[in-house]
Amino acid sequence: MKDIIVIKIGGVASANLTPAFFEQIKAWQEANKKIIIVHGGGHYISSMLERLAIPIKTKDGIRVTNEQTLEITKMVLIGQVQPLIMTAFQTQHIPAVGLNAGDSGIISAKKTADPSLGLVGEVTAVQTEVIEHLLAADFVTIIAPLGITETFDWLNINADIAACQIATAMHAEQLFLLTDVAGVQVAGEVQAEITTKAITKWKEDGTIYGGMVPKLASAEAALQGGVEQVIITNHLANAGTTIKSEVTVS
């Protein structure tokens, strides 16, 4: 299936769901683009963990996840964040369907190689058939970043990483990683366009750090997987930072 755009919503999901956001979604649909939304929920998960006095720990921008944190993550993503997004789409009269790993095992996963992260997974496969049927029927498909193992255990997956893998599996033409900053910043300035070569250098010298590290790693993986273009921005209306493989950066 061609003409697929994947959008990862992060941070406070409701902040992304602006009139301009939906105008762009409708414009893409009028141009026969198919839309997939992958939603994080870090703000909501952290808020719930704090309310329950459960410690919050991250490593290199990834949430360290024990059994208790995983249950809260599932509850918040499937029971709070996804319904919030679905309702917003309904108010705009845009047909949408929400999916999670319990729906036909939409995302298969295994534990990440770093045991210190706990119940954090990496995507091993995306079951594209259900997604393709929904897109063909002009439904926006909204996916929670959770995975299920071969033994039917759930795992928490970083939303940027999930979005990258879904975009790759669906042969998306564009992947938008929405975040709480206007793009990739170097020396306080948003970079309009960068390459994977520059990303490697900046990771090594500490120019980029924290949550931007897995975000850019996802962008690199998506480009290597055949996604034509990755954009990191805070709003669809903003140009943000376009990441490509072939452009030379001085």
Backbone hydrogen bonds, N-H to C=O, Kabsch-Sander energy under -0.5 kcal/mol:
donor,donor_aa,acceptor,acceptor_aa,energy
5,I,34,K,-3.0
6,V,174,Q,-2.4
7,I,36,I,-3.0
8,K,176,F,-3.5
9,I,7,I,-0.6
9,I,38,V,-2.4
10,G,8,K,-0.5
13,A,11,G,-1.0
15,A,12,V,-1.6
16,N,12,V,-0.7
16,N,13,A,-1.4
17,L,13,A,-0.9
18,T,16,N,-1.9
22,F,18,T,-2.0
23,E,19,P,-2.2
24,Q,20,A,-2.0
25,I,21,F,-2.1
26,K,22,F,-2.5
27,A,23,E,-2.2
28,W,24,Q,-2.5
29,Q,25,I,-2.4
30,E,26,K,-2.3
31,A,27,A,-1.1
32,N,29,Q,-2.0
33,K,28,W,-2.8
34,K,3,D,-2.9
36,I,5,I,-2.4
37,I,141,T,-3.3
38,V,7,I,-2.7
39,H,37,I,-0.5
39,H,143,I,-2.0
40,G,9,I,-3.3
43,H,11,G,-0.6
45,I,41,G,-2.9
46,S,42,G,-2.7
47,S,43,H,-2.1
48,M,44,Y,-2.1
49,L,45,I,-2.6
50,E,46,S,-2.4
51,R,47,S,-2.0
52,L,48,M,-1.7
53,A,50,E,-1.4
54,I,49,L,-3.0
59,K,62,I,-2.7
62,I,59,K,-1.9
64,V,57,K,-2.7
65,T,117,L,-2.7
66,N,64,V,-0.5
70,L,66,N,-2.6
71,E,67,E,-2.1
72,I,68,Q,-1.9
73,T,69,T,-2.6
74,K,70,L,-2.7
75,M,71,E,-2.3
76,V,72,I,-2.7
77,L,73,T,-2.8
78,I,74,K,-2.4
79,G,74,K,-0.6
79,G,75,M,-1.8
80,Q,76,V,-1.8
81,V,76,V,-2.9
82,Q,77,L,-2.3
84,L,80,Q,-1.7
85,I,81,V,-2.3
86,M,82,Q,-2.9
87,T,83,P,-2.6
88,A,84,L,-1.8
89,F,85,I,-2.1
90,Q,86,M,-2.2
91,T,87,T,-2.3
92,Q,88,A,-0.8
92,Q,89,F,-0.5
93,H,90,Q,-1.8
94,I,89,F,-2.3
97,V,140,V,-2.4
99,L,142,I,-3.3
103,D,100,N,-2.5
104,S,102,G,-1.1
105,G,101,A,-0.6
106,I,100,N,-0.6
106,I,103,D,-0.9
108,S,125,A,-2.7
109,A,148,I,-1.9
110,K,122,E,-2.0
112,T,120,V,-2.7
117,L,114,D,-1.7
118,G,115,P,-1.4
119,L,65,T,-3.7
120,V,118,G,-1.6
121,G,156,N,-3.1
122,E,110,K,-2.7
124,T,108,S,-2.7
125,A,108,S,-1.4
127,Q,106,I,-2.3
128,T,126,V,-1.3
131,I,127,Q,-0.6
132,E,128,T,-3.0
133,H,129,E,-2.2
134,L,130,V,-2.1
135,L,131,I,-2.7
136,A,132,E,-2.4
137,A,133,H,-1.2
138,D,135,L,-2.0
139,F,134,L,-2.5
140,V,95,P,-2.7
141,T,35,I,-1.9
142,I,97,V,-2.9
142,I,140,V,-0.6
143,I,37,I,-3.3
143,I,141,T,-0.5
144,A,99,L,-2.1
146,L,144,A,-2.0
147,G,155,L,-2.3
148,I,107,I,-1.9
149,T,153,D,-2.6
152,F,149,T,-1.9
155,L,147,G,-2.3
156,N,119,L,-2.5
157,I,145,P,-1.8
162,A,158,N,-2.5
163,A,159,A,-2.6
164,C,160,D,-2.1
165,Q,161,I,-2.3
166,I,162,A,-2.5
167,A,163,A,-2.7
168,T,164,C,-2.2
169,A,165,Q,-2.5
170,M,166,I,-2.1
171,H,168,T,-1.2
172,A,167,A,-2.7
173,E,4,I,-2.4
174,Q,4,I,-1.2
175,L,229,Q,-2.1
176,F,6,V,-3.0
177,L,175,L,-0.5
177,L,231,I,-3.0
178,L,8,K,-2.5
178,L,176,F,-0.8
179,T,233,T,-2.2
185,Q,183,G,-0.5
186,V,189,E,-2.6
189,E,186,V,-1.6
191,Q,184,V,-3.0
194,I,242,T,-2.3
196,T,244,K,-1.0
199,I,195,T,-1.8
200,T,196,T,-2.0
201,K,197,K,-1.7
202,W,198,A,-2.6
203,K,199,I,-2.3
204,E,200,T,-1.8
205,D,201,K,-2.0
206,G,202,W,-0.6
206,G,203,K,-0.5
207,T,202,W,-1.4
208,I,202,W,-1.3
212,M,209,Y,-1.4
213,V,210,G,-1.7
215,K,211,G,-1.1
216,L,212,M,-2.4
217,A,213,V,-2.2
218,S,214,P,-2.2
219,A,215,K,-1.9
220,E,216,L,-2.4
221,A,217,A,-2.3
222,A,218,S,-2.5
223,L,219,A,-2.2
224,Q,220,E,-2.4
225,G,221,A,-1.7
226,G,223,L,-1.3
227,V,222,A,-2.5
228,E,172,A,-0.9
229,Q,173,E,-0.8
230,V,243,I,-1.3
231,I,175,L,-2.7
232,I,241,T,-2.7
233,T,177,L,-1.5
233,T,231,I,-0.5
238,N,235,H,-1.7
241,T,232,I,-2.9
242,T,192,A,-2.4
243,I,230,V,-3.2
244,K,194,I,-2.2
